[in-house]
Amino acid sequence: MSIEIWLAYFSATVIYSFIPGSGTVNSINNGMVYGLRKSVISILGLQIGLAFYIVLIGMGVGAIVSQSAVAFTTIKWLGVVYLIWLGIQKCKEQTFSETEIKPIETSEWKLFRNAIVVNLTNPKTVIFFAALLPQFLDPAGSHKVQITLMGVTTIMVDTTVMLLYAVLASRLSKFIRSPRIVRKLNRIFGSMFITCGALLATAKA
């Protein structure tokens, strides 16, 4: 793969990562509510979900999934249900105790698991990369090496962008000290998850 082709792919990946989606909402919410350290754990979960699809595409399975209406619909509706469920839970979440401004603990494993599922149940990810990756493959080069290079590039770019969102959100949270405001933010983020689910429901292969 030439440097020119790689730069073109890099640019496309940056644009993809900055497009707001369920992963973005997840990173901003965790950064604001749970802080940067726990956000890093959830961002790793997002990347595992992303890496899973990249491996599938590299194996050629992604093309099959992207062309299968049944597979696309199944993944889509799993994602819709999961995002709406996350949104409802977020709306009901009590992040601070009623008597003191102290964050209520949540496990890193829960955030990690939720992040993995958020990306795994987004069929637009596999559709996007199944359409994108082949356009940058050099038939004369090693298929495995090129897919690996593009996969590593994608994960590094997406990790950086999600970290940026989380850092900004965690810094903003320092100005939030009222449980009433936090409850309102929980409802806003919950509504954003539900909106992502509703938008995903309209997606077509």
C-alpha positions in Angstrom: 0.0 0.0 0.0 1.5 3.4 -1.1 1.6 6.3 1.3 -0.8 8.2 -0.9 -3.5 5.4 -0.6 -2.9 5.1 3.1 -3.3 8.8 3.7 -6.6 8.7 1.7 -7.8 5.8 3.9 -6.6 7.6 7.1 -8.6 10.7 6.1 -11.7 8.6 5.5 -11.3 7.0 8.9 -10.9 10.3 10.6 -14.2 11.5 9.1 -15.9 8.3 10.0 -14.8 8.5 13.6 -15.9 12.1 14.0 -19.4 11.4 12.7 -21.6 11.3 15.8 -23.1 7.9 16.6 -23.8 5.6 19.5 -20.1 5.2 20.3 -19.7 9.0 20.5 -22.6 9.3 22.9 -21.2 6.4 24.9 -17.8 8.1 25.2 -19.1 11.5 26.1 -21.5 10.1 28.6 -18.9 8.0 30.4 -16.4 10.9 30.4 -18.8 13.3 31.9 -20.4 10.9 34.4 -17.7 8.4 35.4 -14.5 10.3 34.6 -11.6 9.8 32.2 -10.1 6.6 33.8 -13.3 4.6 33.4 -14.0 6.1 30.0 -10.7 4.6 28.8 -12.0 1.1 29.7 -15.2 1.7 27.8 -13.3 3.0 24.8 -11.3 -0.2 24.7 -14.6 -2.0 24.6 -15.7 0.0 21.6 -12.4 -0.9 19.8 -12.9 -4.6 20.5 -16.3 -4.4 18.8 -14.8 -2.5 15.9 -11.9 -4.9 15.6 -14.3 -7.9 15.5 -16.0 -6.4 12.4 -12.6 -5.6 10.7 -11.5 -9.2 11.2 -14.8 -10.4 9.7 -14.4 -8.1 6.7 -10.8 -9.3 6.3 -12.0 -12.9 6.2 -14.6 -12.0 3.6 -17.5 -12.6 6.0 -18.3 -8.9 6.1 -19.2 -8.9 2.4 -21.6 -11.8 3.1 -23.2 -10.0 6.0 -23.5 -6.7 4.2 -25.4 -8.5 1.3 -27.6 -10.6 3.6 -30.9 -8.9 4.4 -31.6 -11.4 7.2 -28.2 -10.9 8.9 -28.4 -7.1 8.6 -31.9 -6.9 9.9 -31.1 -9.2 12.9 -28.1 -7.2 13.9 -29.9 -3.9 13.3 -32.9 -4.8 15.6 -30.6 -6.2 18.3 -28.9 -2.8 18.2 -32.1 -0.9 18.3 -33.4 -2.7 21.3 -30.1 -2.5 23.1 -29.6 1.3 22.5 -33.2 2.0 23.6 -32.7 -0.1 26.7 -29.5 1.8 27.5 -31.3 5.0 27.0 -34.1 4.1 29.4 -31.6 2.9 32.0 -29.7 6.1 31.6 -32.8 8.2 32.1 -33.5 6.4 35.4 -29.9 6.4 36.6 -29.0 8.2 39.8 -25.4 9.2 39.3 -25.2 11.1 42.6 -26.6 10.3 46.0 -29.4 12.5 47.3 -27.5 13.6 50.3 -24.0 14.4 49.0 -22.3 15.3 45.7 -20.5 12.0 45.4 -20.5 9.8 42.3 -22.1 6.4 42.7 -19.6 3.7 41.7 -20.1 1.5 38.6 -17.9 -1.3 37.6 -15.4 -1.0 34.8 -16.5 -4.4 33.5 -20.1 -3.1 33.1 -18.9 -0.1 31.1 -16.5 -2.3 29.1 -19.2 -4.8 28.3 -21.8 -2.2 27.3 -19.3 -0.5 24.9 -18.5 -3.8 23.2 -22.2 -4.5 22.6 -22.8 -0.9 21.4 -20.4 -1.4 18.5 -21.3 -5.1 17.8 -24.9 -4.2 17.4 -24.3 -1.5 14.8 -24.6 -3.0 11.4 -23.7 0.3 9.7 -20.2 -0.3 10.9 -19.8 -3.5 8.9 -21.6 -2.0 5.9 -19.3 1.0 6.0 -16.0 -0.9 6.2 -17.2 -3.7 3.8 -17.7 -0.9 1.2 -14.6 1.1 2.2 -11.8 -1.3 2.8 -11.8 -3.0 -0.7 -11.5 0.4 -2.4 -8.0 0.8 -0.9 -6.7 -2.7 -1.4 -3.9 -3.1 -3.9 -4.4 -6.4 -5.8 -0.7 -6.8 -6.2 0.0 -6.5 -2.5 -0.6 -8.8 0.5 -4.3 -8.9 1.3 -3.6 -9.8 5.0 -0.9 -7.1 5.5 -3.1 -4.4 4.0 -6.2 -5.4 6.0 -4.0 -5.5 9.2 -2.6 -2.0 8.4 -6.0 -0.5 7.8 -7.5 -2.2 10.8 -4.7 -0.9 13.1 -5.1 2.6 11.5 -8.9 2.5 12.1 -8.6 1.5 15.7 -5.9 4.0 16.5 -7.8 6.9 14.9 -11.1 5.9 16.5 -9.5 5.5 19.9 -7.9 8.9 19.6 -11.2 10.6 18.6 -13.2 8.8 21.4 -10.5 9.8 23.9 -10.8 13.4 22.8 -14.6 13.3 23.3 -14.1 11.7 26.8 -11.4 14.2 27.9 -13.5 17.2 26.9 -16.5 15.7 28.6 -14.6 14.8 31.8 -13.3 18.4 32.0 -16.7 19.8 31.5 -18.0 17.6 34.4 -15.9 19.6 36.9 -18.3 22.5 36.5 -21.2 20.3 37.4 -21.9 20.0 41.1 -25.7 19.9 41.3 -27.5 16.5 41.5 -30.5 18.2 39.8 -28.3 19.1 36.8 -26.8 15.7 36.6 -30.3 14.1 36.6 -31.2 16.4 33.7 -27.9 15.4 31.9 -28.8 11.7 32.4 -32.1 12.3 30.7 -30.4 14.1 27.9 -27.9 11.3 27.3 -30.7 8.7 27.7 -32.7 10.5 25.0 -29.6 10.5 22.8 -29.2 6.8 23.1 -32.8 6.3 22.3 -32.5 8.6 19.3 -29.5 6.6 18.1 -31.7 3.5 18.4 -34.5 5.1 16.5 -32.1 6.3 13.7 -30.7 2.8 13.5 -34.2 1.4 13.1 -34.5 3.4 9.9 -31.2 2.1 8.5 -31.2 0.0 5.3 -28.6 -2.3 4.0 
